[in-house]
């Protein structure tokens, strides 16, 4: 069989072997649209700072206030939906297969998984705002890697496992993002709020805790007999370890090293 035919068969498998309930939802059926968004994102990261080099930073204060507090509301809504849907469906924290039925609770969980996926697309705006404000120091590998890869991880999540134990990732991350976007929303209000924002370093600690919980949870499921795809668990495990390494380095460089220099 020719290589092109193998690629075509593989691609057809990607399209046809997903969760039929989510196929018609925005940005789900095919990986092509989200891949195009990702490529545009990378182009923006490369070209954006160059285009802004000889321009003044854009004043986005009203936009940032609305955006950040809007994300607080969306994150709170998703946390509520993940929590209530899992509670009403009697989800197990140790092993929870995906319910692929069209029951109201199964569909409610699938829908909030889609909202979580779509929120990751919205969050690419964070990078756009950094570029327009000429905050190029914020365009780190960690920032671009985290934002760029999350959209693919959750495309796969909604495409194949919209529910089940993957809910825990969305639930914890939504709660963390309530706190994170609340911080950035308050910071956007103005300098007079900065004295109330002493807890910035604890945001990184909170993110590290979430990755640690996800890693432990996924490790458990990799070594137990649970009717949830091991391939998904393996991807989540590897991805969580990469984020623990990157965020730990960020914490060390920005808080421990700077503190040592002051001393």
C-alpha positions as CSV (number, residue, x, y, z in Angstrom):
1,X,0.0,0.0,0.0
2,X,1.3,3.4,-1.0
3,X,2.3,5.9,1.7
4,X,-0.3,8.4,0.6
5,X,-3.0,5.7,0.9
6,X,-1.8,4.9,4.4
7,X,-2.0,8.5,5.4
8,X,-5.5,8.8,3.9
9,X,-6.7,5.7,5.8
10,X,-5.2,7.1,9.0
11,X,-6.8,10.4,8.5
12,X,-10.2,8.8,7.8
13,X,-9.8,6.8,11.0
14,X,-9.1,10.1,12.9
15,X,-12.3,11.5,11.5
16,X,-14.6,8.5,11.8
17,X,-13.5,6.9,15.1
18,X,-14.4,9.8,17.3
19,X,-17.4,10.4,19.6
20,X,-20.4,10.7,17.3
21,X,-22.2,13.0,19.7
22,X,-19.6,15.7,19.3
23,X,-18.9,15.4,15.5
24,X,-21.2,18.3,14.6
25,X,-19.9,20.7,17.2
26,X,-17.7,23.7,16.3
27,X,-14.0,22.8,15.7
28,X,-14.4,19.2,16.6
29,X,-14.9,16.8,13.6
30,X,-11.6,17.4,11.8
31,X,-8.3,18.5,13.2
32,X,-7.7,20.8,10.2
33,X,-9.5,23.9,11.5
34,X,-7.7,23.8,14.9
35,X,-4.4,23.1,13.1
36,X,-5.0,26.2,11.0
37,X,-5.7,28.3,14.1
38,X,-2.5,26.9,15.7
39,X,-0.4,27.8,12.6
40,X,-1.9,31.3,12.6
41,X,-1.0,31.6,16.3
42,X,2.6,30.6,15.7
43,X,2.8,33.1,12.8
44,X,1.4,35.8,15.1
45,X,4.0,35.0,17.8
46,X,6.8,35.3,15.2
47,X,5.5,38.3,13.2
48,X,3.6,40.3,15.9
49,X,6.6,41.7,17.8
50,X,8.2,42.6,14.5
51,X,5.1,44.5,13.4
52,X,4.9,46.3,16.7
53,X,8.6,47.1,17.0
54,X,8.3,50.7,15.8
55,X,4.8,51.3,17.1
56,X,3.5,52.5,20.4
57,X,1.9,50.0,22.8
58,X,-1.8,49.8,22.4
59,X,-3.9,50.9,25.4
60,X,-6.1,47.9,26.1
61,X,-7.2,48.7,29.6
62,X,-11.0,48.6,29.0
63,X,-10.6,45.5,26.8
64,X,-8.4,43.7,29.4
65,X,-10.9,44.4,32.2
66,X,-13.8,43.0,30.3
67,X,-11.8,40.1,28.9
68,X,-10.3,39.0,32.3
69,X,-13.5,39.3,34.3
70,X,-15.4,37.6,31.4
71,X,-12.9,34.7,31.7
72,X,-13.5,34.6,35.4
73,X,-17.2,34.1,34.8
74,X,-16.7,31.5,32.1
75,X,-14.2,29.6,34.2
76,X,-16.6,29.7,37.2
77,X,-19.4,28.4,35.0
78,X,-17.3,25.5,33.7
79,X,-16.1,24.6,37.2
80,X,-19.8,24.5,38.3
81,X,-20.8,22.4,35.3
82,X,-17.9,19.9,35.7
83,X,-18.6,19.6,39.5
84,X,-22.4,19.3,39.3
85,X,-22.4,17.0,36.3
86,X,-19.9,14.6,37.9
87,X,-21.8,14.7,41.2
88,X,-25.2,14.0,39.7
89,X,-23.7,11.2,37.6
90,X,-21.9,9.7,40.6
91,X,-18.5,9.9,39.0
92,X,-15.6,8.0,40.6
93,X,-12.4,9.9,41.2
94,X,-10.4,6.7,40.8
95,X,-11.8,5.3,37.6
96,X,-14.5,6.9,35.4
97,X,-15.2,5.6,31.9
98,X,-16.8,7.9,29.3
99,X,-20.6,7.6,29.1
100,X,-21.1,7.8,25.3
101,X,-24.9,7.7,25.6
102,X,-27.3,10.6,24.9
103,X,-28.6,10.8,28.4
104,X,-29.0,14.3,29.8
105,X,-26.1,14.0,32.3
106,X,-23.8,12.4,29.7
107,X,-24.6,15.2,27.2
108,X,-24.2,17.9,29.9
109,X,-20.7,16.6,30.7
110,X,-19.8,16.5,27.0
111,X,-21.0,20.0,26.5
112,X,-19.0,21.5,29.3
113,X,-15.9,19.6,27.9
114,X,-16.5,21.4,24.6
115,X,-16.8,24.7,26.4
116,X,-13.5,24.0,28.1
117,X,-11.9,23.2,24.8
118,X,-13.3,26.4,23.2
119,X,-12.1,28.4,26.2
120,X,-8.6,27.3,25.3
121,X,-9.1,28.8,21.8
122,X,-10.3,32.1,23.4
123,X,-7.3,32.1,25.7
124,X,-5.0,32.5,22.7
125,X,-6.1,36.1,23.1
126,X,-3.7,36.4,26.0
127,X,-0.8,36.3,23.6
128,X,-2.4,38.8,21.2
129,X,-2.8,41.3,24.1
130,X,0.9,40.8,25.1
131,X,2.0,41.6,21.6
132,X,-0.2,44.7,21.2
133,X,1.0,46.0,24.6
134,X,4.6,45.2,23.6
135,X,5.0,42.9,26.6
136,X,7.4,40.7,24.7
137,X,9.1,39.4,27.8
138,X,5.9,37.5,28.5
139,X,6.1,35.6,25.2
140,X,8.2,32.8,26.7
141,X,8.5,29.3,25.5
142,X,6.3,28.2,28.5
143,X,3.6,30.7,27.5
144,X,3.5,29.7,23.8
145,X,3.9,26.0,24.5
146,X,1.1,25.9,27.1
147,X,-1.4,27.9,25.0
148,X,-0.5,26.2,21.8
149,X,-0.7,22.6,23.0
150,X,-3.8,22.9,25.2
151,X,-6.0,23.4,22.1
152,X,-4.8,20.1,20.6
153,X,-5.1,18.2,23.8
154,X,-8.6,19.3,24.3
155,X,-9.6,18.8,20.7
156,X,-8.6,15.2,21.2
157,X,-10.5,15.2,24.5
158,X,-13.7,16.4,23.0
159,X,-13.3,14.3,19.8
160,X,-12.7,11.0,21.6
161,X,-13.3,11.2,25.4
162,X,-15.9,13.9,26.1
163,X,-16.4,13.0,29.7
164,X,-15.2,10.2,32.0
165,X,-12.1,10.9,34.1
166,X,-10.9,13.6,31.9
167,X,-13.5,15.8,33.7
168,X,-11.0,16.2,36.6
169,X,-8.5,18.1,34.4
170,X,-11.2,20.6,33.3
171,X,-12.6,20.9,36.8
172,X,-9.3,21.7,38.5
173,X,-8.0,23.9,35.7
174,X,-11.3,25.9,35.6
175,X,-11.0,26.6,39.3
176,X,-7.3,27.7,38.9
177,X,-8.3,30.0,36.1
178,X,-11.0,31.7,38.2
179,X,-8.2,32.7,40.5
180,X,-5.7,33.5,37.7
181,X,-8.0,35.7,35.6
182,X,-9.3,37.4,38.8
183,X,-5.7,38.4,39.5
184,X,-5.2,39.7,35.9
185,X,-8.5,41.5,36.0
186,X,-7.7,43.3,39.2
187,X,-4.2,44.2,37.8
188,X,-5.8,45.6,34.7
189,X,-7.9,48.0,36.8
190,X,-4.9,50.1,37.6
191,X,-1.7,50.6,39.6
192,X,-3.7,51.4,42.7
193,X,-4.7,47.7,42.9
194,X,-1.2,46.4,42.9
195,X,-0.8,46.6,46.6
196,X,-3.6,44.1,46.9
197,X,-2.0,41.6,44.5
198,X,0.9,40.3,46.7
199,X,-0.3,36.8,46.0
200,X,1.0,36.6,42.4
201,X,3.7,34.0,43.2
202,X,1.1,31.7,44.7
203,X,-0.7,31.4,41.3
204,X,2.3,29.5,40.0
205,X,2.2,27.3,43.2
206,X,-1.5,26.7,42.5
207,X,-0.8,25.7,38.9
208,X,2.0,23.3,40.1
209,X,-0.4,21.7,42.5
210,X,-3.0,21.1,39.8
211,X,-0.4,19.4,37.5
212,X,0.7,17.3,40.4
213,X,-2.8,16.1,41.1
214,X,-3.4,15.3,37.5
215,X,-0.2,13.4,37.3
216,X,-1.0,11.3,40.3
217,X,-4.5,10.7,39.1
218,X,-3.3,9.7,35.6
219,X,-0.5,7.5,37.0
220,X,-3.0,5.6,39.1
221,X,-5.2,4.9,36.0
222,X,-2.3,3.8,33.9
223,X,-1.6,0.9,36.3
224,X,-5.2,-0.1,37.1
225,X,-7.8,-1.9,35.1
226,X,-10.0,1.1,34.1
227,X,-12.1,1.3,30.9
228,X,-10.5,4.6,29.8
229,X,-8.0,4.7,26.9
230,X,-4.5,4.2,28.1
231,X,-3.3,6.2,25.1
232,X,-5.1,9.3,26.5
233,X,-3.7,8.6,30.0
234,X,-0.2,8.3,28.6
235,X,-0.5,11.6,26.7
236,X,-1.9,13.4,29.8
237,X,0.9,11.9,32.0
238,X,3.7,13.0,29.7
239,X,2.1,16.5,29.2
240,X,1.7,17.0,32.9
241,X,5.3,16.1,33.6
242,X,6.4,18.7,30.9
243,X,4.3,21.4,32.6
244,X,5.6,20.5,36.0
245,X,9.2,20.9,34.7
246,X,8.4,24.2,32.9
247,X,6.4,25.8,35.7
248,X,9.0,24.7,38.3
249,X,11.7,26.3,36.3
250,X,9.6,29.5,36.0
251,X,9.0,29.5,39.7
252,X,12.7,29.0,40.4
253,X,13.8,31.7,38.0
254,X,11.2,34.3,38.9
255,X,10.9,33.9,42.7
256,X,13.7,31.9,44.3
257,X,16.6,33.2,42.2
258,X,15.5,36.8,42.4
259,X,14.9,36.5,46.1
260,X,18.5,35.1,46.5
261,X,19.9,38.0,44.6
262,X,18.1,40.5,46.8
263,X,19.7,38.8,49.9
